[in-house]
Amino acid sequence: MVYSDSPCLGAQKIDVEPTRGLSKTSGREQVGNDVRREQHREMFAEAIHPLTGMDAKQLDVQGRRMKLTADAQGECRRLDAEIPVAEKQEKLVKQQALADVQAQLFRMRRSFRELGC
């Protein structure tokens, strides 16, 4: 099995979250600056949640997409909705149509990555 962060034809999506600190044998937890910044952003997102309606992950995505053009942002929103539908369809289709669905899903994932969504 080969793992890649780039889209591949017929690839399976896996969701992996990195660890956030290392528990030492001494019982203390060491947290780096990157994790501390991430926790700070999460607290900020929680504080402004009533105003934005977004959680920390949604706020990060929105912040990343701010530098994209309006057309690219619209395309990212469209792909946000279409990729999960295509992933479900991939699991449900018969073997004959599987190649077509996988090719379509590959094109969407590649476009998602190239746009910087």
Secondary structure, DSSP 4 states (H G I P E B T S, - for coil): ----SS--TTPPP-------SEE-TTS-EE--HHHHHHHHHHHHHHHHHHHH---HHHHHHHHHHTTS-HHHHHHHHHHHHHHHHHHHHHHHS-HHHHHHHHHHHHHHHHHHHHHT-
